């Protein structure tokens, strides 16, 4: 499956605020960037559950805050 | 002659509960709050203005080429 260009653009556009959010949670830029990376991998692995037309940033923020264990079950 | 003294000094102050030193101590002064706010905003603006680091742009490109990450 290829990443839909519009989805990829929306994800990329969300990265800056996603990083700022992660930094506010981690208090550490390196850990925050790891968290963002994991979030992006999770998001793209579950891209089918994203409703097109809804707020991509909000969806990514939710995934970022989801505990790893809960995500594995999903 | 009824020389009533005015109410004892102190009584009035004791009854005035509007001023609560404990509450004052528990909150930060406006100036400090606004300074913290400014610094947080500056940090956020700084991070957001960095745009998308290569790391993430490359990650997405790689996933796209590979065909979308883990098989489900």
Backbone of each chain as nested JSON, in Angstrom:
{
  "chains": [
    {"id": "A", "residues": [
      {"number": 1, "name": "UNK", "atoms": {"N": [0.842, -1.209, 0.0], "CA": [0.0, 0.0, 0.0], "C": [0.863, 1.238, 0.0]}},
      {"number": 2, "name": "UNK", "atoms": {"N": [0.532, 2.14, -0.878], "CA": [1.298, 3.388, -0.933], "C": [0.596, 4.445, -0.107]}},
      {"number": 3, "name": "UNK", "atoms": {"N": [1.411, 5.384, 0.389], "CA": [0.809, 6.45, 1.183], "C": [0.161, 7.441, 0.237]}},
      {"number": 4, "name": "UNK", "atoms": {"N": [-1.088, 7.707, 0.467], "CA": [-1.793, 8.696, -0.337], "C": [-1.088, 10.047, -0.194]}},
      {"number": 5, "name": "UNK", "atoms": {"N": [-0.781, 10.708, -1.324], "CA": [-0.023, 11.968, -1.226], "C": [-0.689, 13.009, -0.337]}},
      {"number": 6, "name": "UNK", "atoms": {"N": [-2.011, 13.064, -0.37], "CA": [-2.682, 14.076, 0.45], "C": [-2.545, 13.727, 1.936]}},
      {"number": 7, "name": "UNK", "atoms": {"N": [-2.565, 12.425, 2.232], "CA": [-2.366, 11.985, 3.621], "C": [-0.942, 12.302, 4.061]}},
      {"number": 8, "name": "UNK", "atoms": {"N": [0.006, 12.002, 3.177], "CA": [1.404, 12.249, 3.536], "C": [1.632, 13.736, 3.781]}},
      {"number": 9, "name": "UNK", "atoms": {"N": [1.053, 14.568, 2.924], "CA": [1.223, 16.01, 3.114], "C": [0.608, 16.47, 4.434]}},
      {"number": 10, "name": "UNK", "atoms": {"N": [-0.562, 15.914, 4.75], "CA": [-1.225, 16.305, 5.996], "C": [-0.391, 15.874, 7.199]}},
      {"number": 11, "name": "UNK", "atoms": {"N": [0.193, 14.679, 7.106], "CA": [1.037, 14.191, 8.204], "C": [2.257, 15.1, 8.362]}},
      {"number": 12, "name": "UNK", "atoms": {"N": [2.89, 15.397, 7.227], "CA": [4.09, 16.251, 7.287], "C": [3.755, 17.625, 7.856]}},
      {"number": 13, "name": "UNK", "atoms": {"N": [2.598, 18.14, 7.464], "CA": [2.212, 19.468, 7.951], "C": [1.98, 19.459, 9.458]}},
      {"number": 14, "name": "UNK", "atoms": {"N": [1.632, 18.295, 9.996], "CA": [1.355, 18.206, 11.43], "C": [2.616, 18.004, 12.264]}},
      {"number": 15, "name": "UNK", "atoms": {"N": [3.715, 17.615, 11.596], "CA": [4.92, 17.256, 12.353], "C": [5.415, 18.379, 13.279]}},
      {"number": 16, "name": "UNK", "atoms": {"N": [5.48, 19.643, 12.8], "CA": [6.004, 20.674, 13.716], "C": [5.209, 20.799, 15.014]}},
      {"number": 17, "name": "UNK", "atoms": {"N": [3.885, 20.82, 14.929], "CA": [3.116, 20.975, 16.169], "C": [3.133, 19.684, 16.984]}},
      {"number": 18, "name": "UNK", "atoms": {"N": [3.253, 18.556, 16.277], "CA": [3.373, 17.27, 16.971], "C": [4.659, 17.236, 17.805]}},
      {"number": 19, "name": "UNK", "atoms": {"N": [5.721, 17.774, 17.225], "CA": [7.002, 17.827, 17.961], "C": [6.889, 18.737, 19.176]}},
      {"number": 20, "name": "UNK", "atoms": {"N": [6.261, 19.893, 18.973], "CA": [6.124, 20.824, 20.102], "C": [5.322, 20.167, 21.226]}},
      {"number": 21, "name": "UNK", "atoms": {"N": [4.281, 19.438, 20.83], "CA": [3.459, 18.74, 21.821], "C": [4.29, 17.672, 22.544]}},
      {"number": 22, "name": "UNK", "atoms": {"N": [5.051, 16.907, 21.772], "CA": [5.865, 15.841, 22.368], "C": [6.925, 16.417, 23.309]}},
      {"number": 23, "name": "UNK", "atoms": {"N": [7.503, 17.544, 22.912], "CA": [8.518, 18.168, 23.767], "C": [7.891, 18.632, 25.069]}},
      {"number": 24, "name": "UNK", "atoms": {"N": [6.658, 19.115, 24.986], "CA": [5.997, 19.562, 26.211], "C": [5.71, 18.384, 27.138]}},
      {"number": 25, "name": "UNK", "atoms": {"N": [5.545, 17.196, 26.56], "CA": [5.287, 16.018, 27.385], "C": [6.583, 15.42, 27.916]}},
      {"number": 26, "name": "UNK", "atoms": {"N": [7.629, 15.385, 27.084], "CA": [8.876, 14.706, 27.446], "C": [9.85, 15.641, 28.147]}},
      {"number": 27, "name": "UNK", "atoms": {"N": [9.83, 16.885, 27.816], "CA": [10.808, 17.818, 28.353], "C": [12.203, 17.555, 27.825]}},
      {"number": 28, "name": "UNK", "atoms": {"N": [12.279, 16.852, 26.702], "CA": [13.587, 16.461, 26.169], "C": [13.424, 16.256, 24.668]}},
      {"number": 29, "name": "UNK", "atoms": {"N": [14.19, 16.997, 23.888], "CA": [13.955, 17.002, 22.44], "C": [14.224, 15.638, 21.814]}},
      {"number": 30, "name": "UNK", "atoms": {"N": [15.274, 14.964, 22.264], "CA": [15.61, 13.676, 21.649], "C": [14.528, 12.635, 21.905]}},
      {"number": 31, "name": "UNK", "atoms": {"N": [14.099, 12.566, 23.148], "CA": [13.028, 11.611, 23.473], "C": [11.749, 11.999, 22.75]}},
      {"number": 32, "name": "UNK", "atoms": {"N": [11.501, 13.291, 22.655], "CA": [10.298, 13.76, 21.976], "C": [10.323, 13.338, 20.508]}},
      {"number": 33, "name": "UNK", "atoms": {"N": [11.467, 13.464, 19.864], "CA": [11.545, 13.092, 18.45], "C": [11.371, 11.581, 18.271]}},
      {"number": 34, "name": "UNK", "atoms": {"N": [11.872, 10.796, 19.233], "CA": [11.63, 9.35, 19.174], "C": [10.141, 9.057, 19.278]}},
      {"number": 35, "name": "UNK", "atoms": {"N": [9.5, 9.798, 20.159], "CA": [8.058, 9.611, 20.346], "C": [7.294, 9.988, 19.075]}},
      {"number": 36, "name": "UNK", "atoms": {"N": [7.728, 11.06, 18.441], "CA": [7.081, 11.486, 17.192], "C": [7.279, 10.427, 16.125]}},
      {"number": 37, "name": "UNK", "atoms": {"N": [8.498, 9.89, 16.05], "CA": [8.764, 8.863, 15.046], "C": [7.867, 7.652, 15.258]}},
      {"number": 38, "name": "UNK", "atoms": {"N": [7.763, 7.22, 16.514], "CA": [6.906, 6.076, 16.808], "C": [5.455, 6.384, 16.441]}},
      {"number": 39, "name": "UNK", "atoms": {"N": [5.066, 7.619, 16.726], "CA": [3.695, 8.031, 16.406], "C": [3.436, 7.962, 14.908]}},
      {"number": 40, "name": "UNK", "atoms": {"N": [4.419, 8.413, 14.124], "CA": [4.235, 8.397, 12.674], "C": [4.135, 6.955, 12.168]}},
      {"number": 41, "name": "UNK", "atoms": {"N": [4.982, 6.061, 12.721], "CA": [4.931, 4.662, 12.297], "C": [3.58, 4.045, 12.656]}},
      {"number": 42, "name": "UNK", "atoms": {"N": [3.124, 4.309, 13.877], "CA": [1.821, 3.791, 14.296], "C": [0.717, 4.328, 13.409]}},
      {"number": 43, "name": "UNK", "atoms": {"N": [0.795, 5.625, 13.146], "CA": [-0.266, 6.271, 12.379], "C": [-0.37, 5.657, 10.987]}},
      {"number": 44, "name": "UNK", "atoms": {"N": [0.795, 5.466, 10.338], "CA": [0.746, 4.965, 8.971], "C": [0.373, 3.491, 8.938]}},
      {"number": 45, "name": "UNK", "atoms": {"N": [0.711, 2.758, 10.002], "CA": [0.303, 1.355, 10.064], "C": [-1.209, 1.244, 10.253]}},
      {"number": 46, "name": "UNK", "atoms": {"N": [-1.799, 2.295, 10.819], "CA": [-3.252, 2.279, 11.077], "C": [-3.981, 3.336, 10.262]}},
      {"number": 47, "name": "UNK", "atoms": {"N": [-3.408, 3.681, 9.114], "CA": [-3.944, 4.812, 8.358], "C": [-5.392, 4.561, 7.927]}},
      {"number": 48, "name": "UNK", "atoms": {"N": [-5.777, 3.28, 7.851], "CA": [-7.155, 2.978, 7.428], "C": [-8.181, 3.465, 8.439]}},
      {"number": 49, "name": "UNK", "atoms": {"N": [-7.757, 3.644, 9.69], "CA": [-8.729, 4.105, 10.684], "C": [-8.812, 5.623, 10.716]}},
      {"number": 50, "name": "UNK", "atoms": {"N": [-8.021, 6.292, 9.881], "CA": [-8.167, 7.747, 9.782], "C": [-9.319, 8.076, 8.848]}},
      {"number": 51, "name": "UNK", "atoms": {"N": [-10.224, 8.928, 9.343], "CA": [-11.359, 9.347, 8.521], "C": [-10.936, 10.537, 7.675]}},
      {"number": 52, "name": "UNK", "atoms": {"N": [-10.864, 10.352, 6.35], "CA": [-10.467, 11.482, 5.513], "C": [-11.397, 12.676, 5.742]}},
      {"number": 53, "name": "UNK", "atoms": {"N": [-10.802, 13.843, 5.736], "CA": [-11.602, 15.05, 5.938], "C": [-11.639, 15.492, 7.39]}},
      {"number": 54, "name": "UNK", "atoms": {"N": [-11.227, 14.597, 8.317], "CA": [-11.182, 15.018, 9.716], "C": [-9.797, 15.58, 10.027]}},
      {"number": 55, "name": "UNK", "atoms": {"N": [-9.646, 16.036, 11.241], "CA": [-8.442, 16.761, 11.628], "C": [-7.258, 15.811, 11.833]}},
      {"number": 56, "name": "UNK", "atoms": {"N": [-6.3, 15.883, 10.906], "CA": [-5.141, 14.992, 10.972], "C": [-4.313, 15.241, 12.233]}},
      {"number": 57, "name": "UNK", "atoms": {"N": [-4.099, 16.502, 12.572], "CA": [-3.287, 16.801, 13.757], "C": [-3.92, 16.19, 15.004]}},
      {"number": 58, "name": "UNK", "atoms": {"N": [-5.223, 16.367, 15.134], "CA": [-5.912, 15.843, 16.319], "C": [-5.764, 14.33, 16.391]}},
      {"number": 59, "name": "UNK", "atoms": {"N": [-5.867, 13.682, 15.229], "CA": [-5.739, 12.214, 15.185], "C": [-4.33, 11.795, 15.61]}},
      {"number": 60, "name": "UNK", "atoms": {"N": [-3.323, 12.511, 15.091], "CA": [-1.939, 12.181, 15.448], "C": [-1.668, 12.456, 16.931]}},
      {"number": 61, "name": "UNK", "atoms": {"N": [-2.206, 13.551, 17.444], "CA": [-2.021, 13.86, 18.873], "C": [-2.584, 12.727, 19.736]}},
      {"number": 62, "name": "UNK", "atoms": {"N": [-3.748, 12.212, 19.31], "CA": [-4.361, 11.116, 20.067], "C": [-3.469, 9.894, 20.058]}},
      {"number": 63, "name": "UNK", "atoms": {"N": [-2.917, 9.569, 18.889], "CA": [-2.04, 8.406, 18.781], "C": [-0.788, 8.61, 19.625]}},
      {"number": 64, "name": "UNK", "atoms": {"N": [-0.264, 9.818, 19.599], "CA": [0.946, 10.107, 20.373], "C": [0.729, 9.846, 21.862]}},
      {"number": 65, "name": "UNK", "atoms": {"N": [-0.462, 10.152, 22.318], "CA": [-0.74, 10.002, 23.752], "C": [-1.17, 8.588, 24.13]}},
      {"number": 66, "name": "UNK", "atoms": {"N": [-1.4, 7.755, 23.119], "CA": [-1.869, 6.404, 23.411], "C": [-0.723, 5.572, 23.969]}},
      {"number": 67, "name": "UNK", "atoms": {"N": [-0.97, 4.851, 25.063], "CA": [0.093, 4.014, 25.604], "C": [0.448, 2.91, 24.621]}},
      {"number": 68, "name": "UNK", "atoms": {"N": [1.711, 2.502, 24.619], "CA": [2.179, 1.498, 23.668], "C": [1.364, 0.213, 23.757]}},
      {"number": 69, "name": "UNK", "atoms": {"N": [1.063, -0.235, 24.97], "CA": [0.349, -1.496, 25.145], "C": [-1.022, -1.448, 24.481]}},
      {"number": 70, "name": "UNK", "atoms": {"N": [-1.738, -0.349, 24.671], "CA": [-3.065, -0.219, 24.085], "C": [-2.978, -0.232, 22.567]}},
      {"number": 71, "name": "UNK", "atoms": {"N": [-1.914, 0.352, 22.052], "CA": [-1.749, 0.453, 20.608], "C": [-1.517, -0.927, 19.998]}},
      {"number": 72, "name": "UNK", "atoms": {"N": [-0.798, -1.794, 20.705], "CA": [-0.506, -3.117, 20.141], "C": [-1.779, -3.928, 19.963]}},
      {"number": 73, "name": "UNK", "atoms": {"N": [-2.718, -3.716, 20.884], "CA": [-3.987, -4.467, 20.81], "C": [-4.825, -3.99, 19.629]}},
      {"number": 74, "name": "UNK", "atoms": {"N": [-4.71, -2.722, 19.332], "CA": [-5.567, -2.129, 18.303], "C": [-5.275, -2.728, 16.933]}}
    ]},
    {"id": "B", "residues": [
      {"number": 1, "name": "UNK", "atoms": {"N": [-22.148, 58.254, 81.939], "CA": [-21.441, 58.441, 80.672], "C": [-20.991, 57.086, 80.144]}},
      {"number": 2, "name": "UNK", "atoms": {"N": [-21.389, 56.813, 78.952], "CA": [-21.005, 55.51, 78.393], "C": [-19.871, 55.745, 77.401]}},
      {"number": 3, "name": "UNK", "atoms": {"N": [-18.709, 55.585, 77.973], "CA": [-17.603, 55.779, 77.037], "C": [-17.223, 54.422, 76.433]}},
      {"number": 4, "name": "UNK", "atoms": {"N": [-17.977, 54.115, 75.471], "CA": [-17.656, 52.85, 74.796], "C": [-16.429, 53.048, 73.931]}},
      {"number": 5, "name": "UNK", "atoms": {"N": [-15.582, 52.13, 74.114], "CA": [-14.422, 52.201, 73.235], "C": [-14.825, 51.673, 71.867]}},
      {"number": 6, "name": "UNK", "atoms": {"N": [-14.21, 52.192, 70.888], "CA": [-14.433, 51.576, 69.579], "C": [-13.995, 50.11, 69.641]}},
      {"number": 7, "name": "UNK", "atoms": {"N": [-14.483, 49.348, 68.737], "CA": [-14.148, 47.919, 68.767], "C": [-12.633, 47.747, 68.845]}},
      {"number": 8, "name": "UNK", "atoms": {"N": [-12.291, 46.715, 69.54], "CA": [-10.864, 46.539, 69.776], "C": [-10.12, 46.457, 68.46]}},
      {"number": 9, "name": "UNK", "atoms": {"N": [-8.987, 47.024, 68.448], "CA": [-8.184, 46.865, 67.23], "C": [-7.915, 45.379, 67.027]}},
      {"number": 10, "name": "UNK", "atoms": {"N": [-7.976, 44.974, 65.827], "CA": [-7.732, 43.546, 65.582], "C": [-9.007, 42.82, 65.242]}},
      {"number": 11, "name": "UNK", "atoms": {"N": [-10.109, 43.166, 65.923], "CA": [-11.352, 42.437, 65.697], "C": [-11.775, 42.522, 64.234]}},
      {"number": 12, "name": "UNK", "atoms": {"N": [-11.722, 43.743, 63.755], "CA": [-12.174, 43.963, 62.39], "C": [-11.317, 43.159, 61.393]}},
      {"number": 13, "name": "UNK", "atoms": {"N": [-10.019, 43.19, 61.691], "CA": [-9.124, 42.513, 60.778], "C": [-9.378, 40.997, 60.772]}},
      {"number": 14, "name": "UNK", "atoms": {"N": [-9.668, 40.487, 61.97], "CA": [-9.915, 39.053, 62.066], "C": [-11.15, 38.636, 61.271]}},
      {"number": 15, "name": "UNK", "atoms": {"N": [-12.115, 39.568, 61.208], "CA": [-13.358, 39.19, 60.543], "C": [-13.243, 39.335, 59.025]}},
      {"number": 16, "name": "UNK", "atoms": {"N": [-12.276, 40.04, 58.621], "CA": [-12.14, 40.28, 57.19], "C": [-11.399, 39.115, 56.539]}},
      {"number": 17, "name": "UNK", "atoms": {"N": [-12.19, 38.232, 55.939], "CA": [-11.565, 37.036, 55.361], "C": [-11.271, 37.185, 53.87]}},
      {"number": 18, "name": "UNK", "atoms": {"N": [-11.522, 38.368, 53.371], "CA": [-11.291, 38.546, 51.93], "C": [-9.825, 38.371, 51.572]}},
      {"number": 19, "name": "UNK", "atoms": {"N": [-9.024, 38.809, 52.511], "CA": [-7.595, 38.739, 52.226], "C": [-7.049, 37.444, 52.778]}},
      {"number": 20, "name": "UNK", "atoms": {"N": [-6.545, 36.602, 51.927], "CA": [-6.097, 35.284, 52.374], "C": [-4.648, 35.089, 51.962]}},
      {"number": 21, "name": "UNK", "atoms": {"N": [-3.749, 35.245, 52.948], "CA": [-2.337, 35.167, 52.612], "C": [-1.971, 33.81, 52.035]}},
      {"number": 22, "name": "UNK", "atoms": {"N": [-2.615, 32.735, 52.518], "CA": [-2.265, 31.399, 52.025], "C": [-2.536, 31.297, 50.529]}},
      {"number": 23, "name": "UNK", "atoms": {"N": [-3.69, 31.815, 50.112], "CA": [-4.031, 31.746, 48.698], "C": [-3.043, 32.566, 47.87]}},
      {"number": 24, "name": "UNK", "atoms": {"N": [-2.664, 33.699, 48.434], "CA": [-1.694, 34.528, 47.711], "C": [-0.383, 33.783, 47.495]}},
      {"number": 25, "name": "UNK", "atoms": {"N": [0.035, 33.058, 48.527], "CA": [1.292, 32.342, 48.403], "C": [1.194, 31.191, 47.413]}},
      {"number": 26, "name": "UNK", "atoms": {"N": [-0.016, 30.64, 47.279], "CA": [-0.173, 29.451, 46.451], "C": [-0.145, 29.79, 44.964]}},
      {"number": 27, "name": "UNK", "atoms": {"N": [-0.436, 31.024, 44.62], "CA": [-0.441, 31.342, 43.197], "C": [0.767, 32.213, 42.863]}},
      {"number": 28, "name": "UNK", "atoms": {"N": [1.16, 32.151, 41.619], "CA": [2.292, 32.948, 41.182], "C": [1.815, 34.345, 40.831]}},
      {"number": 29, "name": "UNK", "atoms": {"N": [2.694, 35.276, 41.017], "CA": [2.358, 36.637, 40.642], "C": [2.112, 36.738, 39.149]}},
      {"number": 30, "name": "UNK", "atoms": {"N": [1.326, 37.744, 38.798], "CA": [1.011, 37.947, 37.384], "C": [2.267, 38.081, 36.534]}},
      {"number": 31, "name": "UNK", "atoms": {"N": [3.224, 38.796, 37.09], "CA": [4.43, 39.048, 36.305], "C": [5.156, 37.744, 35.998]}},
      {"number": 32, "name": "UNK", "atoms": {"N": [5.243, 36.895, 37.036], "CA": [5.939, 35.62, 36.844], "C": [5.173, 34.75, 35.866]}},
      {"number": 33, "name": "UNK", "atoms": {"N": [3.854, 34.696, 36.042], "CA": [3.037, 33.894, 35.128], "C": [3.23, 34.338, 33.694]}},
      {"number": 34, "name": "UNK", "atoms": {"N": [3.236, 35.637, 33.514], "CA": [3.333, 36.118, 32.141], "C": [4.728, 35.848, 31.572]}},
      {"number": 35, "name": "UNK", "atoms": {"N": [5.734, 35.862, 32.465], "CA": [7.083, 35.528, 31.982], "C": [7.175, 34.072, 31.573]}},
      {"number": 36, "name": "UNK", "atoms": {"N": [6.596, 33.197, 32.403], "CA": [6.598, 31.767, 32.069], "C": [5.846, 31.55, 30.761]}},
      {"number": 37, "name": "UNK", "atoms": {"N": [4.707, 32.225, 30.628], "CA": [3.932, 32.118, 29.399], "C": [4.736, 32.525, 28.18]}},
      {"number": 38, "name": "UNK", "atoms": {"N": [5.427, 33.638, 28.303], "CA": [6.241, 34.122, 27.184], "C": [7.316, 33.105, 26.805]}},
      {"number": 39, "name": "UNK", "atoms": {"N": [7.939, 32.532, 27.837], "CA": [9.029, 31.599, 27.542], "C": [8.508, 30.325, 26.905]}},
      {"number": 40, "name": "UNK", "atoms": {"N": [7.364, 29.834, 27.38], "CA": [6.772, 28.632, 26.766], "C": [6.403, 28.903, 25.317]}},
      {"number": 41, "name": "UNK", "atoms": {"N": [5.813, 30.093, 25.094], "CA": [5.413, 30.445, 23.736], "C": [6.644, 30.519, 22.836]}},
      {"number": 42, "name": "UNK", "atoms": {"N": [7.71, 31.092, 23.367], "CA": [8.942, 31.221, 22.578], "C": [9.49, 29.838, 22.239]}},
      {"number": 43, "name": "UNK", "atoms": {"N": [9.439, 28.924, 23.215], "CA": [9.93, 27.562, 22.98], "C": [9.098, 26.892, 21.886]}},
      {"number": 44, "name": "UNK", "atoms": {"N": [7.776, 27.013, 22.015], "CA": [6.885, 26.413, 21.018], "C": [7.14, 27.003, 19.639]}},
      {"number": 45, "name": "UNK", "atoms": {"N": [7.182, 28.329, 19.584], "CA": [7.395, 28.977, 18.291], "C": [8.705, 28.505, 17.672]}},
      {"number": 46, "name": "UNK", "atoms": {"N": [9.707, 28.367, 18.525], "CA": [11.017, 27.951, 18.053], "C": [10.924, 26.558, 17.436]}},
      {"number": 47, "name": "UNK", "atoms": {"N": [10.292, 25.634, 18.154], "CA": [10.169, 24.262, 17.66], "C": [9.347, 24.241, 16.377]}},
      {"number": 48, "name": "UNK", "atoms": {"N": [8.216, 24.941, 16.378], "CA": [7.336, 24.913, 15.212], "C": [8.027, 25.535, 13.998]}},
      {"number": 49, "name": "UNK", "atoms": {"N": [8.821, 26.568, 14.247], "CA": [9.472, 27.239, 13.112], "C": [10.616, 26.408, 12.54]}},
      {"number": 50, "name": "UNK", "atoms": {"N": [11.013, 25.357, 13.26], "CA": [12.05, 24.479, 12.702], "C": [11.496, 23.631, 11.566]}},
      {"number": 51, "name": "UNK", "atoms": {"N": [10.199, 23.637, 11.396], "CA": [9.591, 22.883, 10.309], "C": [9.733, 21.394, 10.528]}},
      {"number": 52, "name": "UNK", "atoms": {"N": [9.815, 20.643, 9.434], "CA": [9.912, 19.191, 9.516], "C": [11.367, 18.779, 9.414]}},
      {"number": 53, "name": "UNK", "atoms": {"N": [11.939, 18.212, 10.457], "CA": [13.326, 17.761, 10.379], "C": [13.482, 16.679, 9.302]}},
      {"number": 54, "name": "UNK", "atoms": {"N": [14.662, 16.63, 8.676], "CA": [14.913, 15.647, 7.603], "C": [14.542, 14.238, 8.039]}},
      {"number": 55, "name": "UNK", "atoms": {"N": [14.851, 13.966, 9.3], "CA": [14.591, 12.639, 9.849], "C": [13.175, 12.146, 9.533]}},
      {"number": 56, "name": "UNK", "atoms": {"N": [12.196, 13.044, 9.709], "CA": [10.811, 12.623, 9.524], "C": [10.413, 12.632, 8.06]}},
      {"number": 57, "name": "UNK", "atoms": {"N": [10.935, 13.587, 7.326], "CA": [10.65, 13.614, 5.897], "C": [11.196, 12.35, 5.242]}},
      {"number": 58, "name": "UNK", "atoms": {"N": [12.396, 11.944, 5.657], "CA": [13.0, 10.738, 5.077], "C": [12.251, 9.485, 5.503]}},
      {"number": 59, "name": "UNK", "atoms": {"N": [11.823, 9.482, 6.759], "CA": [11.063, 8.331, 7.26], "C": [9.824, 8.096, 6.401]}},
      {"number": 60, "name": "UNK", "atoms": {"N": [9.097, 9.178, 6.128], "CA": [7.872, 9.04, 5.34], "C": [8.194, 8.61, 3.916]}},
      {"number": 61, "name": "UNK", "atoms": {"N": [9.293, 9.137, 3.393], "CA": [9.669, 8.784, 2.03], "C": [10.007, 7.292, 1.957]}},
      {"number": 62, "name": "UNK", "atoms": {"N": [10.768, 6.845, 2.966], "CA": [11.159, 5.435, 3.002], "C": [9.932, 4.528, 3.104]}},
      {"number": 63, "name": "UNK", "atoms": {"N": [9.016, 4.901, 3.972], "CA": [7.808, 4.084, 4.143], "C": [7.02, 4.023, 2.849]}},
      {"number": 64, "name": "UNK", "atoms": {"N": [6.986, 5.139, 2.16], "CA": [6.254, 5.214, 0.903], "C": [6.886, 4.281, -0.129]}},
      {"number": 65, "name": "UNK", "atoms": {"N": [8.215, 4.309, -0.203], "CA": [8.916, 3.483, -1.184], "C": [8.741, 2.007, -0.865]}},
      {"number": 66, "name": "UNK", "atoms": {"N": [8.841, 1.713, 0.446], "CA": [8.741, 0.32, 0.863], "C": [7.338, -0.206, 0.687]}},
      {"number": 67, "name": "UNK", "atoms": {"N": [6.398, 0.703, 0.644], "CA": [5.017, 0.272, 0.462], "C": [4.208, 0.244, 1.733]}},
      {"number": 68, "name": "UNK", "atoms": {"N": [4.51, 1.173, 2.635], "CA": [3.574, 1.41, 3.728], "C": [3.773, 0.619, 5.002]}},
      {"number": 69, "name": "UNK", "atoms": {"N": [5.02, 0.377, 5.381], "CA": [5.283, -0.15, 6.729], "C": [4.876, -1.607, 6.893]}},
      {"number": 70, "name": "UNK", "atoms": {"N": [4.536, -1.959, 8.143], "CA": [4.294, -3.352, 8.486], "C": [3.048, -3.889, 7.776]}},
      {"number": 71, "name": "UNK", "atoms": {"N": [3.122, -5.147, 7.378], "CA": [1.909, -5.768, 6.836], "C": [0.9, -5.956, 7.953]}},
      {"number": 72, "name": "UNK", "atoms": {"N": [-0.368, -5.798, 7.616], "CA": [-1.353, -5.873, 8.69], "C": [-2.038, -7.227, 8.709]}}
    ]}
  ]
}
